[in-house]
Amino acid sequence: MKAWNTQPSRDRVERTLAALRANGIEATLAATSTDAREMVLEMIPAGAEVYTMTSVTLDEMGLSREINDSGRYSGVRKALFALDPKVQGREQRKLGAAPDWALGSVHAVTETGTLLIASRTGSQLPAYAFGAGTVIWVAGTQKIVKDVEEGLRRVEEYLVDRESARAREAYGLPAEFRTAPNKVLLINRETQPGRARLILVSEAVGL
């Protein structure tokens, strides 16, 4: 099986950054996850409405906790889950689909500048695709792949097992639970200048 968690060469990283920028995505490189965390917090103004998507990357970097628990931002996640989906489902969908800022990660980044995000439910995809005013993704450079086909293989061969185990532990799901990439978003180009931003981290962070 291909090793899906190895660090690429500097040339490959630079080629990917250039391709992302050519596709309208503001791409920067951080040396460490600590540096990336500071970059994110410098981008988001105090008091801003921010939706942190479920993300091992954000959790590892302490960004989920900072955004949602520090009191310095208007965290959408707590407001979202305070609603009852049985009677406030419409409000939940609207709140999650169009935050001012969306913060998360991606599952693969191609050398040609395409982002790949796989999801079991698709809940984070509307904000990423269009609804959020600004989107920031943080991803370790181990997620760089040759093309979309290889990105899909990374999801199937590497991520599904790991995400299934994470979900079972986090949510107390039965041992037979297995997630699936039911919905996959490909972002080939961003047409709104400054809207989409990706920070690549020169170390393994996230899955």
C-alpha positions as CSV (number, residue, x, y, z in Angstrom):
1,M,0.0,0.0,0.0
2,K,1.2,3.5,-0.8
3,A,2.5,5.5,2.2
4,W,-0.1,8.3,2.5
5,N,1.5,10.2,5.4
6,T,5.0,11.1,4.1
7,Q,6.5,14.5,3.6
8,P,6.9,15.7,0.0
9,S,10.0,17.4,-1.4
10,R,10.3,21.1,-1.2
11,D,10.1,21.4,-5.0
12,R,6.8,19.5,-4.9
13,V,5.4,21.8,-2.2
14,E,6.4,24.9,-4.1
15,R,4.8,23.6,-7.3
16,T,1.6,22.9,-5.4
17,L,1.6,26.4,-3.8
18,A,2.1,28.0,-7.2
19,A,-0.8,26.0,-8.7
20,L,-3.1,26.9,-5.9
21,R,-2.4,30.6,-6.3
22,A,-3.0,30.3,-10.0
23,N,-6.4,28.8,-9.2
24,G,-7.4,31.8,-7.1
25,I,-6.6,30.2,-3.7
26,E,-4.4,32.3,-1.4
27,A,-1.8,29.6,-0.4
28,T,0.9,30.1,2.2
29,L,3.4,27.7,3.8
30,A,4.0,27.5,7.6
31,A,7.0,25.8,9.0
32,T,5.2,24.4,12.0
33,S,1.6,23.9,13.2
34,T,2.3,26.6,15.8
35,D,3.1,29.0,13.1
36,A,0.0,28.0,11.2
37,R,-2.1,28.5,14.2
38,E,-0.8,32.1,14.6
39,M,-1.4,32.8,11.0
40,V,-5.0,31.7,11.3
41,L,-5.7,33.8,14.4
42,E,-4.1,36.8,12.7
43,M,-6.5,36.5,9.8
44,I,-9.7,36.3,11.8
45,P,-10.8,39.6,13.4
46,A,-11.9,39.5,17.1
47,G,-15.6,39.0,17.5
48,A,-16.0,37.5,14.1
49,E,-18.6,34.8,13.4
50,V,-16.6,31.6,12.8
51,Y,-17.7,28.0,12.1
52,T,-15.1,25.4,12.9
53,M,-15.7,22.3,11.0
54,T,-15.1,18.9,12.5
55,S,-11.3,18.5,12.0
56,V,-8.5,16.5,13.6
57,T,-6.2,19.1,12.3
58,L,-8.0,22.0,14.1
59,D,-8.2,19.9,17.2
60,E,-4.5,19.0,17.2
61,M,-3.6,22.7,16.7
62,G,-5.9,23.9,19.5
63,L,-7.8,26.1,17.0
64,S,-11.2,24.5,17.7
65,R,-10.9,25.2,21.4
66,E,-9.6,28.8,20.8
67,I,-12.4,29.8,18.4
68,N,-15.2,28.2,20.4
69,D,-14.2,28.6,24.0
70,S,-11.9,31.6,24.3
71,G,-14.8,34.2,24.1
72,R,-12.8,36.2,21.6
73,Y,-15.0,35.0,18.7
74,S,-18.6,34.3,17.9
75,G,-18.4,30.5,17.5
76,V,-21.1,29.1,15.3
77,R,-20.6,25.5,16.5
78,K,-22.1,26.0,19.9
79,A,-25.0,28.0,18.6
80,L,-25.6,25.3,16.0
81,F,-25.7,22.4,18.4
82,A,-27.9,24.3,20.8
83,L,-30.7,24.0,18.3
84,D,-33.1,21.0,18.2
85,P,-32.8,19.5,14.7
86,K,-36.4,18.0,15.1
87,V,-38.0,21.5,15.2
88,Q,-35.1,23.8,14.2
89,G,-33.6,21.9,11.4
90,R,-34.1,24.7,8.9
91,E,-32.3,27.2,11.2
92,Q,-29.5,24.7,11.7
93,R,-29.0,24.3,8.0
94,K,-29.0,28.0,7.3
95,L,-26.6,28.8,10.2
96,G,-24.1,26.1,9.1
97,A,-24.3,26.9,5.4
98,A,-23.4,30.6,5.4
99,P,-21.1,31.7,8.3
100,D,-19.0,34.8,7.9
101,W,-15.8,32.6,8.3
102,A,-15.4,28.9,7.9
103,L,-12.4,27.1,9.3
104,G,-11.4,23.5,8.6
105,S,-9.1,21.2,6.6
106,V,-9.0,19.2,3.4
107,H,-8.3,15.6,2.7
108,A,-6.0,16.0,-0.3
109,V,-4.3,18.8,-2.2
110,T,-3.3,18.0,-5.8
111,E,-0.1,19.3,-7.4
112,T,-2.3,21.0,-9.9
113,G,-4.0,23.1,-7.3
114,T,-7.3,21.2,-6.6
115,L,-8.6,20.7,-3.1
116,L,-10.5,17.5,-2.2
117,I,-12.9,17.3,0.8
118,A,-14.8,14.1,1.5
119,S,-17.7,13.9,3.8
120,R,-20.2,11.4,5.2
121,T,-23.1,13.8,5.5
122,G,-21.9,16.8,3.5
123,S,-22.7,19.3,6.3
124,Q,-19.5,21.3,5.8
125,L,-19.6,21.4,2.0
126,P,-22.1,24.3,1.4
127,A,-20.0,26.7,3.4
128,Y,-16.8,25.6,1.7
129,A,-18.2,25.8,-1.8
130,F,-20.0,29.1,-1.6
131,G,-21.9,30.0,1.5
132,A,-19.1,31.2,3.8
133,G,-17.8,34.7,3.4
134,T,-14.2,33.6,3.9
135,V,-12.8,30.0,4.1
136,I,-9.5,29.1,5.7
137,W,-8.2,25.6,5.4
138,V,-5.1,24.2,7.2
139,A,-3.5,21.0,6.0
140,G,-0.2,19.2,6.5
141,T,1.9,18.8,3.4
142,Q,1.6,15.1,3.7
143,K,-1.8,15.5,2.1
144,I,-0.3,16.6,-1.3
145,V,-1.1,14.1,-4.0
146,K,-0.4,13.9,-7.8
147,D,-4.0,14.3,-9.0
148,V,-7.7,13.9,-8.1
149,E,-7.6,10.2,-8.7
150,E,-4.7,9.8,-6.2
151,G,-6.6,12.0,-3.8
152,L,-9.6,9.7,-3.9
153,R,-7.4,6.7,-3.3
154,R,-5.9,8.5,-0.3
155,V,-9.4,8.9,1.1
156,E,-10.4,5.2,0.4
157,E,-7.2,3.5,1.3
158,Y,-6.0,5.6,4.2
159,L,-8.6,8.0,5.7
160,V,-11.7,5.8,5.9
161,D,-10.3,3.4,8.4
162,R,-8.7,6.2,10.6
163,E,-11.8,8.4,10.5
164,S,-14.0,5.4,11.3
165,A,-11.9,4.7,14.4
166,R,-11.9,8.3,15.5
167,A,-15.7,8.6,15.1
168,R,-16.3,5.4,17.1
169,E,-14.2,6.7,20.0
170,A,-15.5,10.3,19.9
171,Y,-19.2,9.5,19.6
172,G,-19.4,6.1,21.3
173,L,-20.5,4.4,18.1
174,P,-20.7,0.6,17.8
175,A,-17.6,-1.4,16.8
176,E,-19.1,-2.2,13.4
177,F,-19.5,1.5,12.4
178,R,-17.6,2.5,9.3
179,T,-17.8,5.9,7.7
180,A,-17.9,6.5,4.0
181,P,-17.0,9.4,1.6
182,N,-20.6,9.7,0.5
183,K,-20.2,13.3,-0.8
184,V,-16.9,14.7,-2.2
185,L,-16.3,18.3,-3.0
186,L,-13.6,19.3,-5.5
187,I,-12.5,22.9,-5.6
188,N,-10.6,23.5,-8.8
189,R,-10.7,27.3,-8.7
190,E,-12.0,30.1,-6.6
191,T,-13.5,33.0,-8.5
192,Q,-13.9,35.5,-5.5
193,P,-10.5,37.1,-4.8
194,G,-9.4,36.6,-1.2
195,R,-12.3,34.3,-0.2
196,A,-10.4,31.0,-0.1
197,R,-7.2,30.6,1.8
198,L,-5.0,27.5,2.5
199,I,-2.2,27.2,4.9
200,L,0.1,24.2,4.2
201,V,2.1,23.1,7.2
202,S,5.6,21.6,6.6
203,E,5.0,18.8,9.1
204,A,2.4,16.0,9.5
205,V,-0.7,17.4,11.1
206,G,-4.2,15.9,11.0
207,L,-5.0,12.6,9.2
